[in-house]
């Protein structure tokens, strides 16, 4: 596949210019948050004058909820959760508003400004810091302290929803990234064990290319596109995490990050992966793996159900293994995806009712059913342990969760800017227009200039 030069498309004039042409809507949301903070929105809810009036005690209460899941199986999972709660709590009705994913965060920021937030918001974890900065959401610390079960959640998941010691949300479940492989191709190449280090991955890729014909997309493929919603930066994050780097602005040029990008460049340069990775999203590669056009892909939890339900390519043909690490002393890492429950500061009655629902939804039995329907891994130990027990294919995913990292722990609302600039750096380096270090240095400079 012929990939145009980044310079021919985006025409970078200097290290501080054309990277901004690839900025996705995350940057816009970050800018909106900054403006809202400037005009004083951070104090929303600090006093009762602008908040909705408190509800008097009543035999029935209606909670409003907002999320972006309008497709199956997730839409059905949410409907099941709410209807089950209403059946066991007849004094509560939950009304749901489904907002297109690209519009949810901007709508939430607008609702916070006009004091019209729904009682419950479910948003993707990179956007929670922006929601929290509005001052329109409830700190959950006192509820969690009384509940006494917060310690059963993964450290990475806790980090996602904790800002300066304040817990602002609870993750509904997680998705993570790891390697899928075609067992038949591995057998043809004479490979009997999956690679655990980068050097083993590289050697196995060479062996595969030398012994197996018809691999249109190489021995390995990953989604490195910088287009919005393709998340090349997200797909790259497990590699830098597995080399000991952090998801932070300073670590954009850390040795582990440079080494990870150098590995990707080496794989493409030596024909073990194709330049078509620059046009691939994370969902593009699975059909190629199933049909035998590539031996390994980086993919996520969400595609496990597709593999298992595909009768043409049964799951016994596809295997899974943890992200290889740079050296045996390193630990496989993955950025944690997944949405979060947030409770709005509307009035004491709805806040308490929303927490009652949230606490109920976190019971292991309920959460296990819900996360299974969502194709998510639970972030509570009783849930993900049971999932791994029920489905052995989930074991590599679960094993990686212990090394799961929050994408916003160090970046906060600046994650979107970081991710898109990182994707740009990947493109420049893979196309050979810049060295990995130079590309990362330029991306780091752009992030710093953007966030100020």
C-alpha positions in Angstrom: 0.0 0.0 0.0 1.4 3.4 -1.0 1.5 5.8 1.9 2.0 9.5 1.2 4.7 11.4 2.9 3.6 13.2 6.1 5.4 16.3 4.9 3.5 16.2 1.5 0.2 16.0 3.4 0.8 18.2 6.3 3.7 20.3 5.1 5.5 20.8 8.4 7.1 24.3 8.4 8.8 24.0 11.7 8.8 21.8 14.8 6.0 24.0 16.2 3.6 24.3 13.3 2.0 21.5 11.3 1.6 19.0 14.1 -1.4 21.1 15.1 -3.1 20.1 11.9 -3.7 16.6 13.2 -5.2 17.7 16.5 -8.3 15.7 17.3 -11.3 16.9 19.3 -9.5 16.0 22.6 -7.5 19.2 22.2 -10.7 21.3 21.7 -12.2 19.8 24.8 -9.0 20.7 26.8 -9.2 24.2 25.5 -12.9 24.5 26.4 -12.1 23.3 29.9 -9.4 25.9 30.3 -11.8 28.7 29.2 -14.5 27.5 31.6 -12.0 27.4 34.4 -11.0 30.9 33.6 -14.5 32.3 33.8 -15.0 30.7 37.2 -16.8 27.5 36.4 -14.6 25.7 38.9 -16.8 27.0 41.7 -20.0 25.5 40.3 -21.7 23.7 43.2 -19.6 25.4 45.9 -22.7 27.2 47.1 -26.4 26.4 46.9 -27.4 29.6 45.1 -26.8 28.2 41.6 -27.5 24.5 42.3 -30.8 22.8 41.8 -33.0 22.9 44.8 -32.9 19.9 47.1 -35.7 17.4 46.7 -37.9 16.7 49.7 -38.2 13.1 50.8 -40.4 11.3 48.5 -41.6 7.7 47.8 -40.3 7.8 44.3 -37.3 9.4 42.6 -36.2 9.7 39.0 -32.6 9.7 38.1 -31.3 11.0 34.8 -28.3 9.3 33.1 -26.2 10.2 30.1 -23.8 8.0 28.1 -22.8 7.3 24.5 -23.6 3.6 24.1 -26.1 3.4 21.3 -24.9 0.1 19.7 -25.0 -3.5 20.8 -24.0 -5.2 22.9 -23.3 -2.2 25.1 -26.7 -0.6 24.7 -28.3 -3.8 25.9 -26.0 -4.1 28.8 -26.9 -0.6 30.1 -30.6 -1.2 29.6 -30.3 -4.5 31.4 -28.5 -2.9 34.3 -31.0 -0.1 34.7 -34.1 -2.3 34.3 -32.7 -4.8 36.8 -32.2 -2.0 39.4 -35.6 -0.6 38.8 -37.2 -4.1 39.4 -35.5 -4.5 42.7 -35.9 -0.8 43.6 -39.4 0.1 42.5 -39.2 3.6 44.1 -36.5 4.6 41.5 -36.8 5.3 37.8 -33.7 5.8 35.7 -34.1 7.7 32.4 -31.3 7.3 29.9 -30.1 9.8 27.3 -27.7 8.4 24.6 -25.5 11.1 23.1 -23.1 10.5 20.1 -19.7 9.8 21.4 -18.0 12.7 19.7 -20.5 15.1 21.3 -20.7 13.8 24.9 -17.8 15.7 26.5 -18.7 19.0 24.9 -22.3 18.5 26.0 -21.3 17.7 29.5 -19.1 20.8 29.7 -22.0 23.0 28.4 -24.4 21.3 30.9 -22.0 22.0 33.8 -21.9 25.7 32.8 -25.7 26.0 32.7 -26.3 23.8 35.7 -28.3 21.3 33.7 -26.2 18.1 34.3 -28.0 14.8 34.4 -27.7 13.0 37.8 -25.3 10.4 36.4 -22.7 10.7 33.5 -20.8 7.8 32.0 -17.8 9.1 30.1 -14.5 7.6 28.7 -11.7 7.9 31.2 -9.5 10.4 29.3 -12.3 13.0 29.6 -13.1 12.6 33.3 -10.4 15.2 34.3 -12.2 17.7 32.1 -15.6 16.9 33.6 -14.1 17.1 37.1 -12.5 20.5 36.4 -16.0 22.0 35.9 -16.7 21.6 39.6 -20.1 20.0 38.8 -19.4 16.5 40.1 -19.4 14.9 43.5 -16.3 13.7 45.3 -16.9 10.1 46.2 -14.4 9.7 49.1 -17.0 9.8 51.9 -19.2 7.2 50.1 -16.3 4.9 49.4 -15.0 5.2 53.0 -18.4 4.0 54.4 -18.6 1.3 51.7 -15.2 0.0 52.6 -14.6 -2.0 49.3 -12.4 0.5 47.3 -9.3 -1.6 48.1 -10.5 -4.4 45.8 -10.1 -2.2 42.7 -7.0 -2.3 40.6 -4.4 0.4 41.4 -4.4 1.5 37.8 -8.1 1.9 37.9 -8.0 3.8 41.1 -5.4 6.2 39.6 -7.7 6.8 36.7 -10.4 8.3 38.9 -8.3 10.0 41.6 -7.0 13.5 41.5 -5.0 14.9 44.4 -6.5 12.3 46.7 -10.1 13.0 45.5 -12.0 10.1 43.9 -14.2 11.6 41.2 -15.6 8.5 39.5 -15.6 4.7 39.4 -14.6 2.8 36.4 -17.3 0.5 35.0 -14.7 -2.0 33.7 -11.6 -2.0 31.6 -10.3 -2.8 28.1 -6.6 -3.5 27.6 -4.3 -4.2 24.7 -2.2 -7.3 24.1 -1.1 -9.6 21.2 -3.3 -11.9 19.2 -1.6 -14.6 17.0 -2.5 -17.1 14.3 -1.6 -20.5 15.7 -1.5 -22.1 12.2 1.1 -19.6 11.1 3.2 -20.1 14.2 3.1 -23.9 13.6 4.2 -23.5 10.0 7.1 -21.4 11.1 8.1 -24.0 13.7 7.5 -21.6 16.7 6.2 -23.5 19.7 6.3 -20.7 22.4 5.1 -17.1 22.2 7.7 -14.4 22.5 8.1 -12.6 25.8 10.7 -10.1 24.9 11.3 -7.7 22.0 14.3 -9.6 20.8 12.3 -12.9 20.8 9.5 -11.1 19.0 11.9 -9.8 16.3 13.5 -13.2 15.9 10.2 -15.0 15.6 9.0 -12.4 13.1 12.1 -13.0 10.9 11.5 -16.8 11.1 7.8 -16.3 10.2 8.6 -14.2 7.1 11.2 -16.6 5.9 9.1 -19.8 6.3 5.5 -18.7 5.6 4.2 -17.4 2.3 1.3 -15.1 1.6 1.7 -12.7 4.5 0.5 -9.6 2.8 0.6 -7.6 6.1 3.8 -9.0 7.4 4.6 -11.0 10.5 3.2 -8.4 12.8 0.7 -5.5 12.5 -0.6 -2.7 14.7 -2.8 0.4 14.3 -0.5 3.4 13.9 -2.8 5.7 12.1 -2.9 9.3 13.4 -6.5 9.9 12.2 -9.0 10.8 14.8 -10.6 7.8 16.5 -7.8 5.5 15.3 -5.6 6.1 18.2 -2.1 5.3 17.0 -0.9 6.9 20.2 -3.0 4.5 22.3 -1.7 1.4 20.4 1.9 2.6 21.0 1.4 3.1 24.8 1.8 -0.6 25.8 5.2 -0.7 24.1 6.6 2.3 26.0 5.0 1.1 29.2 6.6 -2.3 28.8 10.0 -0.6 28.5 9.6 1.2 31.8 8.5 4.6 30.5 5.5 6.6 31.9 2.5 8.2 30.2 3.8 11.7 30.9 5.2 14.7 29.0 8.7 14.3 30.4 8.7 10.6 29.4 7.9 11.3 25.8 11.6 11.3 25.2 12.5 8.8 27.9 14.8 5.9 26.9 12.0 3.4 27.0 9.8 5.5 24.7 12.6 6.0 22.2 13.4 2.3 22.3 9.8 1.4 21.7 9.5 3.7 18.7 12.8 2.4 17.4 11.5 -1.1 17.5 8.4 -0.2 15.5 10.6 1.6 12.9 12.9 -1.5 12.8 10.0 -3.8 12.2 8.7 -1.8 9.3 12.1 -1.0 7.8 13.1 -4.6 7.7 9.8 -5.8 6.2 8.5 -7.6 9.3 5.6 -5.1 9.4 4.3 -3.1 6.4 4.0 0.7 6.1 0.3 0.1 5.8 0.2 0.2 9.6 0.1 4.0 9.2 -3.4 3.6 7.6 -4.7 1.0 10.1 -6.9 1.6 13.1 -6.9 -0.8 16.0 -10.0 -2.6 14.5 -8.5 -3.0 11.0 -6.2 -6.0 11.6 -8.4 -8.8 13.0 -9.8 -10.0 9.6 -6.2 -10.2 8.3 -5.1 -12.3 11.2 -8.1 -14.6 10.8 -7.5 -15.2 7.1 -3.8 -15.7 7.5 -2.5 -12.4 5.9 -0.5 -11.5 9.1 0.8 -13.7 11.9 0.4 -11.3 14.9 -1.6 -8.2 15.7 -2.0 -5.8 18.6 -5.6 -5.8 19.6 -7.9 -5.4 22.6 -10.4 -7.1 24.9 -13.3 -5.9 22.8 -12.5 -8.2 19.9 -12.3 -11.4 21.9 -16.1 -12.0 21.6 -15.8 -11.5 17.8 -13.1 -14.1 17.6 -15.1 -16.6 19.7 -18.3 -16.1 17.8 -16.7 -16.3 14.3 -17.6 -19.7 13.1 -15.4 -19.4 10.0 -12.4 -18.7 12.1 -13.0 -20.4 15.5 -11.1 -19.2 18.5 -8.9 -22.4 18.6 -7.1 -20.8 15.6 -6.3 -17.6 17.5 -4.2 -17.3 20.6 -3.3 -14.5 22.9 -0.1 -13.4 24.8 0.9 -10.5 27.0 2.8 -7.6 25.5 6.5 -8.5 25.1 8.9 -6.5 27.2 12.2 -4.8 26.3 14.2 -6.9 28.8 13.2 -9.8 31.0 13.4 -7.5 34.1 10.6 -5.3 32.7 6.9 -5.8 33.4 4.3 -5.9 30.6 2.2 -2.7 30.7 -1.0 -1.6 29.1 -3.1 1.6 29.2 -6.4 1.0 30.8 -9.4 1.9 28.6 -13.0 1.9 29.8 -15.7 4.4 30.9 -16.5 5.8 34.3 -19.5 6.5 36.4 -19.7 10.2 37.6 -22.3 11.7 39.9 -23.4 15.3 39.4 -23.8 17.9 42.1 -27.5 18.4 41.6 -29.1 18.0 45.1 -28.6 15.8 48.1 -31.5 13.5 47.3 -30.4 12.7 43.7 -26.7 12.5 44.8 -27.6 9.9 47.4 -29.9 8.0 45.1 -27.2 8.0 42.4 -24.7 6.6 44.9 -27.1 3.9 46.0 -27.4 2.8 42.4 -23.7 2.9 41.9 -23.0 0.9 45.0 -25.5 -1.7 44.0 -24.0 -1.9 40.5 -20.6 -2.7 42.0 -21.7 -6.0 43.6 -19.5 -8.7 42.2 -22.5 -10.7 40.8 -24.0 -7.7 39.1 -20.7 -6.3 37.9 -19.6 -9.6 36.5 -22.8 -9.9 34.4 -22.6 -6.3 33.2 -18.9 -6.4 32.3 -19.4 -9.7 30.5 -22.2 -8.2 28.4 -20.0 -5.1 27.7 -17.0 -7.4 26.6 -15.0 -5.7 29.4 -12.7 -7.0 32.1 -13.8 -6.1 35.6 -11.5 -3.8 37.7 -12.6 -5.4 41.0 -10.6 -8.5 42.0 -13.6 -10.7 42.6 -14.9 -9.9 39.1 -11.8 -10.3 37.0 -10.7 -13.4 38.9 -14.1 -15.0 38.2 -13.9 -14.0 34.5 -10.5 -15.7 34.1 -11.9 -18.8 35.8 -14.9 -18.9 33.5 -13.0 -18.2 30.3 -9.4 -19.3 30.1 -8.8 -17.1 27.0 -9.1 -14.1 29.2 -6.1 -15.1 31.3 -3.5 -13.1 29.4 -5.8 -10.0 29.5 -6.3 -10.4 33.2 -2.6 -10.9 33.9 -1.8 -7.6 32.2 -4.3 -5.7 34.3 -2.0 -5.7 37.3 0.3 -3.5 35.1 -2.5 -1.4 33.8 -1.8 2.3 33.7 -4.0 5.3 33.9 -3.7 7.5 30.8 -4.5 10.6 32.9 -2.5 10.0 36.1 0.2 12.4 34.9 -1.4 14.1 31.9 -4.9 14.9 33.3 -7.0 16.8 30.7 -3.9 17.0 28.4 -4.0 13.3 27.4 -5.7 14.0 24.1 -3.0 16.4 23.1 -0.3 14.0 24.2 -1.9 11.1 22.3 -2.3 12.9 18.9 1.2 14.4 19.0 2.6 11.0 19.8 0.8 9.5 16.8 2.4 12.2 14.6 5.8 11.3 15.9 5.2 7.6 15.1 4.3 8.6 11.5 7.4 10.7 10.9 9.7 8.0 12.4 8.2 5.1 10.5 8.4 6.9 7.2 12.0 7.7 7.9 11.5 11.5 7.8 12.9 11.9 11.3 14.8 9.7 13.7 12.7 8.3 16.5 14.4 10.6 19.0 14.0 13.7 16.8 10.3 12.9 16.1 9.6 12.4 19.8 11.5 15.6 20.8 9.4 17.6 18.2 6.2 16.0 19.6 7.2 16.8 23.2 7.9 20.4 22.2 4.5 20.7 20.5 2.7 19.3 23.6 4.4 21.8 25.9 3.6 24.7 23.6 -0.1 23.5 23.3 -0.7 23.0 27.0 1.4 26.0 28.1 
